[in-house]
Amino acid sequence: MKTHSNLILAACTLALMLVVLELAPSALGLPAAAGEIPPDLTPVAYLPYVSVARTPTPTPSPPGPTPAAYLPYVAVARTPTPTPTPTPTPSPPPGPVGLKVYDMYGVQRTYQWAVNKYGVRVEQMSGWGYHCVELREVSGPSGVEVWVYQSSGQPAPGVRVEFWWPTGMDYRITETSGKAGFGYGKDSWIWDPAVGGPHWLVVDWGTSDAVSRLGMLAMTNHDHLDVSYRYGYLSAAP
């Protein structure tokens, strides 16, 4: 009961103070607002004064801020280090179609090998005819042997083979084995492979590939190239 009495008493006291505070400015002739105290009156005490300001209705903002200025934006991309392009190795000229080259030991070589060593040239023709199919290095005999074969690979007897040099020509008819042989002379040496020898060959009245710059390699034991032909069809010469 005592606790309830104290609460009631405190409440009454608070209510009385509020009434006094409400009536004090009017009774003393003071203005109602604390900021309007006359200069000739000195306040005895200050009481809390709370000013509640209404919050203004917010103005809707635009979807995004409008920029007042623009600053430059620069994106710097790294330049990749260039990869050096290798210098291509020049390929040797293509050899005649179907041609095989062998050295004196039976090792297969390239057409360019024969060109570099002897200066020989094989000029192929297209179509039907006798085409050069083999150059074979030989050491010892001082003459060239020409072998001629049919399209089946069998020897071609009775075929005319012409052997030329700058001042003349000789010819032979192939034997049963398909062979025709010619002797080299004192002017048949190859001193410079860039020039080659002085002789050239054609078969069957010229309906064949021409093999030129033939001869014997100087300062050797009559090293030279024997030649083989085979009849057939070549669609296009290189």
SVG drawing of the C-alpha trace seen along z (x, -y; Angstrom):
<svg xmlns="http://www.w3.org/2000/svg" viewBox="-2 -46 94 105">
<polyline fill="none" stroke="black" stroke-width="0.4" points="0.0,0.0 2.8,-2.4 4.4,-1.9 1.1,-2.8 0.8,-5.9 4.3,-7.0 3.5,-6.5 0.3,-8.5 2.1,-11.3 4.9,-11.5 2.4,-11.6 0.5,-14.5 3.7,-16.4 4.7,-16.0 1.3,-17.2 1.5,-20.2 4.9,-21.1 3.6,-20.9 0.7,-23.2 3.1,-25.7 5.4,-25.6 2.5,-26.2 1.2,-29.2 4.5,-30.7 5.2,-32.8 1.7,-34.3 1.8,-35.1 5.3,-36.7 4.6,-38.5 7.2,-36.5 6.9,-35.5 6.1,-31.8 9.1,-31.1 12.5,-30.6 14.3,-32.5 12.2,-35.6 13.3,-36.5 13.6,-40.3 17.1,-41.5 16.3,-43.1 15.2,-39.7 17.7,-37.2 16.4,-33.6 16.7,-31.7 16.9,-28.2 16.7,-26.6 14.4,-23.7 14.7,-21.3 13.2,-22.6 12.6,-20.3 11.7,-21.6 10.2,-19.0 10.6,-19.9 8.5,-18.4 10.3,-16.2 9.7,-17.6 8.3,-15.3 11.3,-14.1 11.5,-15.2 11.8,-12.2 15.4,-12.1 16.0,-11.5 17.0,-7.9 20.7,-8.9 22.9,-11.9 23.4,-14.3 27.2,-14.7 28.4,-18.2 31.6,-17.3 33.3,-14.4 36.8,-13.2 38.7,-11.4 39.1,-7.7 42.1,-6.1 42.5,-2.3 46.1,-1.4 46.5,2.0 49.9,3.7 51.4,4.2 52.4,7.9 56.1,8.5 56.3,9.4 57.5,12.9 60.3,12.9 59.2,14.6 61.8,17.3 63.4,16.8 62.1,19.6 64.7,21.9 64.4,21.8 63.4,25.2 65.4,26.7 63.7,26.7 61.4,29.7 62.8,32.6 61.3,34.2 58.3,36.3 59.1,40.0 62.9,39.5 65.2,41.4 68.9,40.7 71.5,43.1 75.2,42.6 77.9,45.0 77.3,46.9 73.7,47.5 72.5,44.9 69.4,43.0 70.0,39.2 68.0,36.3 67.8,34.6 69.4,31.5 72.4,33.6 73.0,34.6 72.6,31.0 75.1,29.8 77.7,32.4 77.4,32.8 75.4,29.8 72.9,32.2 69.5,31.0 66.4,33.1 63.8,31.2 60.5,33.2 57.8,33.0 54.1,33.7 52.0,36.4 53.0,39.7 56.7,40.4 59.9,41.6 60.5,40.0 63.7,40.0 63.2,42.2 66.7,42.7 70.2,41.2 72.8,43.5 76.4,42.5 79.1,44.7 82.9,44.6 85.4,46.3 84.1,46.5 84.7,43.5 81.3,43.6 77.6,43.3 75.0,46.1 71.4,45.3 68.7,47.8 65.2,47.7 62.2,49.5 58.6,50.1 55.6,48.9 55.4,52.4 59.0,52.1 60.4,54.5 63.4,53.5 62.6,51.6 64.8,52.8 64.9,51.1 64.5,47.5 66.6,44.7 68.7,42.8 70.5,39.6 73.7,38.4 74.5,34.7 77.4,32.3 77.9,28.7 79.5,29.7 77.7,32.9 75.5,35.9 75.6,39.7 72.8,42.2 72.4,45.8 69.5,48.3 68.8,50.0 69.8,53.7 67.6,56.5 68.5,55.5 67.2,51.9 70.8,50.5 72.5,48.0 76.1,46.9 78.2,43.8 81.9,43.0 83.1,39.8 86.1,37.9 88.7,35.5 86.3,32.6 83.7,34.3 85.0,33.3 82.9,31.4 85.2,28.7 82.5,26.5 79.2,28.1 77.5,24.7 78.1,25.2 78.0,29.0 79.2,31.2 78.8,30.6 76.4,33.5 72.7,34.1 70.3,37.0 66.9,37.5 65.0,40.7 62.8,41.8 63.4,38.8 62.9,36.4 59.5,37.7 61.1,37.8 62.6,35.8 65.9,34.1 68.8,34.9 71.6,32.3 74.9,31.1 76.2,34.7 79.9,35.5 82.6,36.9 83.6,35.2 87.1,33.7 89.9,35.1 88.0,38.4 88.1,41.9 85.6,40.9 82.7,40.4 79.5,39.8 75.8,40.5 74.1,43.3 70.5,42.5 67.3,44.6 64.1,43.9 60.6,45.4 57.7,45.0 54.6,43.6 52.2,40.7 53.0,37.6 50.0,35.3 52.1,32.2 55.8,31.4 57.1,29.6"/>
</svg>
